[in-house]
Amino acid sequence: MQKIRGIYKLLGFTVILAFHVTRVIIKSIWAGRDPNFAWGIVKDCGRDEARWLGIDIEWQGRVPEEGALILPNHRSYLDIIHFVSIIPVCFVAKIEVSKWPLISKAARIARTIFVDRKDKNSRQQTRNQVKERLKEGVSVLVFPEGTTHMSPEVGELHKGIFYVAAGTDVPVIPAAVEYQDPEEAWVGDDGFVEHFVRRFSVPGRKAVKIRFGEPIKEEDGEVFRQRVGEWMQRNTREL
């Protein structure tokens, strides 16, 4: 019986996503050349999804302004919903996301940059696109772990984004994401649908805390990576 609840939540999640994707497609007809026309709708989508799924979000710290590079740890596909509900931001996501029905469409609308971490050329193109977005004054969110991890661990941080940011004037904001229930983490060989239905079959609201740190500046990419990793580990444990 509980599984029916999870399926019901998934159907509602899909309907909300489809509704907002349709809004964007219609608006694109008269949006002209503004590449960021969809962000107001994406924000609505994030808030509607969180409301539908019964997620309580506690924000801590100063919310980053435009043109910042935001570097959080990564627990779940739900992380994206939380960030777009409050910040106009584009993401760097693994190439697999570009193949997910509807979600890939929404991701492209939000100017997501897709990266194949196994492809050297793709990694370089991603770095170039991140630089371009930041020059435009657009905030970019990168999960430097590259994939999700179970609390309280923080995975190894991929070094590329830190070498992009080192020695620049771009505000680099570390962030920590932690769920009240560690089982919200999407790890292992779990498929998206299977994990979603199982987790949302459980009655009750879900709670997540997100903390933003102060901007970090560093000239050396490797030192940069170490500092951000230490900040993430310390703050996820505190949350």
Phi, psi and chi 1 to 4 in degrees:
 res  aa     phi    psi   chi1   chi2   chi3   chi4
   1 MET       -  -40.0 -164.0   68.7  175.8      -
   2 GLN   -63.7  -32.6  -77.6 -168.9  -17.9      -
   3 LYS   -61.2  -32.8 -171.9  174.1 -178.7 -180.0
   4 ILE   -60.9  -37.7  -64.7  176.2      -      -
   5 ARG   -61.4  -43.4 -176.7 -178.8 -172.7  -82.3
   6 GLY   -63.3  -40.5      -      -      -      -
   7 ILE   -65.8  -40.3  -65.8  171.7      -      -
   8 TYR   -60.6  -43.9  175.2   65.3      -      -
   9 LYS   -63.8  -39.2  -74.6  -68.6 -175.1  179.3
  10 LEU   -65.4  -40.8  178.2   60.2      -      -
  11 LEU   -63.0  -43.9  -71.0  173.4      -      -
  12 GLY   -63.3  -41.6      -      -      -      -
  13 PHE   -57.7  -43.8  174.8   88.0      -      -
  14 THR   -67.6  -41.4  -55.5      -      -      -
  15 VAL   -63.7  -44.6  168.2      -      -      -
  16 ILE   -61.3  -44.7  -69.6  169.5      -      -
  17 LEU   -62.8  -45.0 -176.8   59.8      -      -
  18 ALA   -63.4  -38.4      -      -      -      -
  19 PHE   -61.0  -47.2  169.6   72.1      -      -
  20 HIS   -73.4  -33.6  -70.9  -66.7      -      -
  21 VAL   -62.8  -40.6  168.8      -      -      -
  22 THR   -63.4  -40.6  -57.8      -      -      -
  23 ARG   -57.3  -43.5  -75.4 -179.7   64.3 -160.1
  24 VAL   -65.8  -42.8  168.9      -      -      -
  25 ILE   -61.1  -42.8  -67.5  172.5      -      -
  26 ILE   -66.2  -44.2  -66.9  172.8      -      -
  27 LYS   -65.4  -29.8 -172.8  172.8 -178.9  178.7
  28 SER   -62.8  -18.7   67.6      -      -      -
  29 ILE   -63.6  -36.7  -63.1  172.1      -      -
  30 TRP  -118.7   14.2   64.1   80.8      -      -
  31 ALA   -76.5  -13.3      -      -      -      -
  32 GLY    68.7 -141.4      -      -      -      -
  33 ARG  -100.5   10.0  -63.9 -175.0  178.0 -178.5
  34 ASP   -68.8  112.1  177.9    8.3      -      -
  35 PRO   -73.6  -13.2   28.6  -34.9      -      -
  36 ASN  -108.7   18.1  -56.7  -40.0      -      -
  37 PHE   -61.5  -23.8   76.4   94.0      -      -
  38 ALA   -85.6   -9.3      -      -      -      -
  39 TRP   -66.2  -33.3  -82.4  -15.1      -      -
  40 GLY   -62.2  -39.4      -      -      -      -
  41 ILE   -70.4  -40.0  -61.5  174.9      -      -
  42 VAL   -60.4  -39.7  171.6      -      -      -
  43 LYS   -62.0  -45.9 -177.0  176.4 -177.8  178.6
  44 ASP   -57.4  -42.5  -69.8  -15.7      -      -
  45 CYS   -62.3  -46.1 -176.4      -      -      -
  46 GLY   -60.2  -43.4      -      -      -      -
  47 ARG   -69.2  -40.0  -68.2 -175.1  172.4 -175.5
  48 ASP   -64.5  -40.8  -71.8  -13.1      -      -
  49 GLU   -65.3  -44.2  -66.1  -72.5   19.7      -
  50 ALA   -62.2  -40.1      -      -      -      -
  51 ARG   -65.3  -44.7 -170.2  178.7  -58.9  114.2
  52 TRP   -64.0  -40.3  167.1 -107.3      -      -
  53 LEU   -82.6   -7.0  -63.3  174.4      -      -
  54 GLY    71.3   45.9      -      -      -      -
  55 ILE  -105.6  125.4  -59.8  172.7      -      -
  56 ASP   -98.2  121.3  -62.4  -42.0      -      -
  57 ILE  -110.4  126.3  -50.1  170.1      -      -
  58 GLU  -108.0  116.5  179.0 -176.4  -31.6      -
  59 TRP   -95.3  135.2  -61.8   94.4      -      -
  60 GLN  -128.4  143.4  -58.9  178.1    2.9      -
  61 GLY    88.0  178.3      -      -      -      -
  62 ARG   -82.6  125.3 -176.3 -173.6  -55.6  173.0
  63 VAL   -67.3  129.3  175.9      -      -      -
  64 PRO   -61.1  146.9  -22.2   33.0      -      -
  65 GLU   -87.0 -178.3  -60.7  176.8   -3.5      -
  66 GLU   -64.9  151.8  -66.1 -179.7   -1.8      -
  67 GLY    78.1   25.3      -      -      -      -
  68 ALA  -108.7  152.5      -      -      -      -
  69 LEU  -100.8  116.3  178.8   61.3      -      -
  70 ILE  -106.7  127.3  -54.6  167.6      -      -
  71 LEU  -124.4   90.9  -56.4  176.3      -      -
  72 PRO   -99.1  161.9   28.3  -21.2      -      -
  73 ASN   -72.3  172.6   65.9  -59.2      -      -
  74 HIS  -132.9  122.2 -159.9    8.7      -      -
  75 ARG  -112.9  -39.7  -66.4  -73.7 -175.5 -125.3
  76 SER  -154.2  162.3  168.8      -      -      -
  77 TYR   -62.3  -21.1   42.4   80.2      -      -
  78 LEU   -68.1  -21.7  -62.7  173.5      -      -
  79 ASP   -52.9  -41.1  -62.1  -12.8      -      -
  80 ILE   -62.9  -42.0  -65.0  174.1      -      -
  81 ILE   -56.7  -43.7  -68.2  174.3      -      -
  82 HIS   -64.6  -45.9  -49.3  -34.4      -      -
  83 PHE   -68.1  -42.6  -77.9  104.6      -      -
  84 VAL   -70.4  -17.6  -60.7      -      -      -
  85 SER   -73.1  -12.0   70.4      -      -      -
  86 ILE  -133.1  -24.3 -168.5  170.8      -      -
  87 ILE  -123.9  129.2  -50.7  170.6      -      -
  88 PRO   -70.0  107.1  -12.9   28.0      -      -
  89 VAL  -149.1  145.1   64.2      -      -      -
  90 CYS  -106.7  155.5   65.9      -      -      -
  91 PHE  -111.6  155.9  -68.4   83.9      -      -
  92 VAL  -105.4  119.8  174.2      -      -      -
  93 ALA  -127.9  154.3      -      -      -      -
  94 LYS   -66.1  151.6   56.9 -174.1 -180.0 -178.8
  95 ILE   -59.4  -27.1 -166.4   67.7      -      -
  96 GLU   -60.3  -31.5  -71.2   81.0    1.1      -
  97 VAL   -63.6  -28.2  177.2      -      -      -
  98 SER   -67.5   -8.4   68.0      -      -      -
  99 LYS  -106.5   -1.1  -58.5  173.4 -176.1  177.6
 100 TRP   -79.9  128.6  -65.3   -4.0      -      -
 101 PRO   -58.1  141.2  -21.3   32.2      -      -
 102 LEU    65.5  -52.6  -91.6 -176.6      -      -
 103 ILE   -61.4  -39.5  -68.7  176.5      -      -
 104 SER   -64.8  -37.9   64.1      -      -      -
 105 LYS   -63.2  -46.0  179.9   66.7  174.5  177.5
 106 ALA   -63.3  -38.8      -      -      -      -
 107 ALA   -64.3  -41.9      -      -      -      -
 108 ARG   -65.8  -38.9  -67.0 -178.0 -169.0  -79.6
 109 ILE   -60.0  -37.6  -71.9  167.1      -      -
 110 ALA   -83.4   14.2      -      -      -      -
 111 ARG    63.6   35.2  -57.0 -170.9   70.1 -167.2
 112 THR   -63.2  140.9  -63.5      -      -      -
 113 ILE  -101.7  121.2  -59.1  166.9      -      -
 114 PHE   -97.1  136.5  -64.3  107.2      -      -
 115 VAL  -129.4  136.1   57.3      -      -      -
 116 ASP  -100.3  103.0 -177.6  -10.2      -      -
 117 ARG   -67.6  -13.6  -62.6 -168.3 -176.1  -83.4
 118 LYS   -86.3  -10.5  -61.6  177.7 -177.8  177.6
 119 ASP  -108.4  116.1 -174.4  -31.4      -      -
 120 LYS   -60.5  -40.9 -177.6  177.8  179.7 -179.6
 121 ASN   -64.9  -39.7  -68.9  -28.8      -      -
 122 SER   -63.8  -41.1  175.9      -      -      -
 123 ARG   -62.9  -40.6  -64.2 -162.7  -57.5  -90.9
 124 GLN   -67.9  -41.7 -176.0   57.8   51.2      -
 125 GLN   -61.3  -37.5  -70.5  173.5    5.1      -
 126 THR   -63.4  -45.3  -63.8      -      -      -
 127 ARG   -59.1  -41.9  -64.8 -173.3 -169.8  112.4
 128 ASN   -64.3  -41.7  -66.7  -22.1      -      -
 129 GLN   -67.5  -37.0  -70.3 -179.3   68.0      -
 130 VAL   -60.7  -45.2  168.2      -      -      -
 131 LYS   -59.9  -41.4  -70.1  178.5 -179.4  177.7
 132 GLU   -64.3  -44.5  -70.6  172.6    4.8      -
 133 ARG   -61.0  -45.3  -62.7  -76.8 -160.8  -80.1
 134 LEU   -64.7  -36.7  -67.5  170.1      -      -
 135 LYS   -64.3  -29.7  -74.8 -179.6 -179.4  178.4
 136 GLU   -76.6   -7.0  -65.0  172.2    9.6      -
 137 GLY    84.7   16.4      -      -      -      -
 138 VAL   -93.4  131.8  175.4      -      -      -
 139 SER   -73.9  141.5  -70.4      -      -      -
 140 VAL  -123.2  132.4  178.6      -      -      -
 141 LEU  -110.6  125.2 -171.0  147.9      -      -
 142 VAL  -124.0  130.7 -178.5      -      -      -
 143 PHE   -89.8   97.0  -64.8  109.2      -      -
 144 PRO   -67.6  -14.2   20.4  -30.2      -      -
 145 GLU   -69.5  -25.9  -66.4  165.4  -70.9      -
 146 GLY    85.6  -20.2      -      -      -      -
 147 THR  -156.5  174.1 -171.4      -      -      -
 148 THR   -84.5  152.5   51.6      -      -      -
 149 HIS  -136.2  153.9  -70.5  -87.5      -      -
 150 MET   -81.7  137.0  178.3   74.8   78.5      -
 151 SER   -58.5  145.0  174.4      -      -      -
 152 PRO   -98.1   14.4   37.0  -35.6      -      -
 153 GLU   -78.5  149.9  -62.6  -55.8  -43.4      -
 154 VAL  -116.7  127.0  172.2      -      -      -
 155 GLY   -75.3  175.1      -      -      -      -
 156 GLU   -63.9  135.5 -178.6 -179.9   -2.6      -
 157 LEU   -90.3  128.2  -52.1 -174.7      -      -
 158 HIS   -66.6  137.7  -65.2  -79.7      -      -
 159 LYS   -80.3  -22.1   63.4 -177.2 -179.4 -179.9
 160 GLY   -53.1  -48.2      -      -      -      -
 161 ILE   -65.9  -28.0 -167.5   61.7      -      -
 162 PHE   -73.6  -31.9  -62.7   98.5      -      -
 163 TYR   -75.0  -28.0  -77.0   84.6      -      -
 164 VAL   -65.8  -42.1  169.3      -      -      -
 165 ALA   -85.6  -22.7      -      -      -      -
 166 ALA   -60.9  136.0      -      -      -      -
 167 GLY    73.7   14.6      -      -      -      -
 168 THR  -108.3  170.5   69.9      -      -      -
 169 ASP   -93.6    6.4  -67.5  -32.9      -      -
 170 VAL   -70.1  129.3  173.8      -      -      -
 171 PRO   -64.4  122.0  -16.7   29.7      -      -
 172 VAL  -108.1  114.8  179.2      -      -      -
 173 ILE  -110.9  113.3  -46.6  -66.5      -      -
 174 PRO   -75.4  150.9   29.8  -34.1      -      -
 175 ALA  -141.5  150.9      -      -      -      -
 176 ALA  -122.2  132.8      -      -      -      -
 177 VAL  -121.8  127.5 -180.0      -      -      -
 178 GLU  -146.0  132.5 -157.9   60.1   89.2      -
 179 TYR   -96.6  149.1  -69.7   81.5      -      -
 180 GLN   -60.3  -38.6 -174.8  179.5   48.7      -
 181 ASP  -106.6  113.1 -174.5  -13.3      -      -
 182 PRO   -58.3  -21.7  -22.3   33.3      -      -
 183 GLU   -68.7   -9.3  -67.9  -60.3  -41.8      -
 184 GLU   -67.4  -19.0  -58.6  -56.2  -23.4      -
 185 ALA   -61.9  137.7      -      -      -      -
 186 TRP  -102.3  100.1 -176.8   36.5      -      -
 187 VAL  -134.3  170.2  -64.4      -      -      -
 188 GLY    71.1 -145.7      -      -      -      -
 189 ASP   -97.4   12.3  -63.6  -34.3      -      -
 190 ASP   -59.8  128.9 -121.6   -4.0      -      -
 191 GLY   -76.8  157.7      -      -      -      -
 192 PHE   -58.1  -50.5  166.2   73.8      -      -
 193 VAL   -62.5  -45.7  172.3      -      -      -
 194 GLU   -60.5  -46.1  -67.6   83.0   -2.8      -
 195 HIS   -65.8  -45.0 -176.6  -88.9      -      -
 196 PHE   -59.3  -51.1 -172.2  104.5      -      -
 197 VAL   -62.1  -42.1  170.5      -      -      -
 198 ARG   -63.8  -45.4 -176.2  172.6   68.0 -107.3
 199 ARG   -70.2  -38.7  -65.2  -50.2  -53.7  154.6
 200 PHE   -89.7    5.2  -73.9   97.7      -      -
 201 SER   -80.2  -17.1  -67.2      -      -      -
 202 VAL   -83.0  121.7  179.2      -      -      -
 203 PRO   -64.3  160.0  -17.7   31.0      -      -
 204 GLY   103.9  161.6      -      -      -      -
 205 ARG   -82.2  158.9  -60.6 -174.5   66.4   81.9
 206 LYS  -112.6  143.5  -59.4 -178.2 -177.5  -62.2
 207 ALA  -122.4  138.1      -      -      -      -
 208 VAL  -138.0  142.7   59.1      -      -      -
 209 LYS  -114.6  136.0  -66.2 -178.9  179.8  179.8
 210 ILE  -128.8  125.9  -61.3  177.9      -      -
 211 ARG  -119.6  131.0  176.6 -178.2  -64.5  173.3
 212 PHE   -99.8  137.5  -66.3  108.2      -      -
 213 GLY   -93.3  180.0      -      -      -      -
 214 GLU   -78.4  153.3  -67.2  -62.1  -42.1      -
 215 PRO   -57.5  142.2  -23.9   33.9      -      -
 216 ILE  -115.2  133.5  -65.1  177.4      -      -
 217 LYS  -121.4  140.2  -66.5 -169.5   70.3  172.7
 218 GLU  -158.1  140.8 -175.0   57.9   61.2      -
 219 GLU   -84.8  -28.9  -63.9  -66.3  -36.1      -
 220 ASP  -102.6  125.8 -177.7  -85.5      -      -
 221 GLY   -61.7  -40.3      -      -      -      -
 222 GLU   -70.3  -40.2 -176.4   56.3   33.1      -
 223 VAL   -63.9  -38.1  174.9      -      -      -
 224 PHE   -56.9  -49.9 -147.9  156.2      -      -
 225 ARG   -60.8  -42.2 -178.0  168.9   72.8  128.5
 226 GLN   -64.6  -42.9  -68.7  174.6    5.4      -
 227 ARG   -64.0  -44.7  -72.5 -175.2   62.4 -170.6
 228 VAL   -66.4  -41.7  170.7      -      -      -
 229 GLY   -60.9  -42.9      -      -      -      -
 230 GLU   -64.9  -40.2  -70.0  169.0   -0.2      -
 231 TRP   -62.8  -46.2 -173.9   96.3      -      -
 232 MET   -59.2  -48.3  -78.1 -176.5 -175.4      -
 233 GLN   -61.4  -43.7 -168.8   68.8   73.7      -
 234 ARG   -65.2  -44.0 -177.2  172.5   65.2 -105.4
 235 ASN   -79.3  -32.4  -78.7  -87.5      -      -
 236 THR   -65.4  -36.8   52.6      -      -      -
 237 ARG   -67.7  -36.9  -70.0 -179.3 -175.8  -83.9
 238 GLU   -67.7  -35.5  -72.0  179.9    2.2      -
 239 LEU   -72.0      -  -69.6  176.6      -      -
